[in-house]
Amino acid sequence: MANHKSAIKRNKQSKIRNARNVHARSTMRTLVKKVREAVAAREKDQALGALSEVVPYIDKCASKGIIHKATASRKISRLSKLVNTLD
């Protein structure tokens, strides 16, 4: 355990930020899963709605450093491509 006051504070901040990042990453994965399930069920309207919900969230996660910006771009691209297969 940390002994200095600044190290104790740093440890506390780290735990709070880690919990926030875990929650955001989990929410992002759930939203991605909704898109994939809608595509699997061949429901285009539901898939487009879920996609429009997940894209800004992925961008937000990338801007906050939760995921890398290239990872965010790749996820958005692949999900968009997947939804566009529904015709």
CORMOJO-V28188 format. One record per run of one state. SS is the DSSP state (alpha for helix, beta for strand, coil for the rest). FROM is the first residue (numbers start at 1). TO is the last residue. If there is no record, write none. Layout:
SS | FROM | TO
SS | FROM | TO
This chain:
coil | 1 | 4
alpha | 5 | 40
coil | 41 | 43
alpha | 44 | 63
coil | 64 | 68
alpha | 69 | 84
coil | 85 | 87
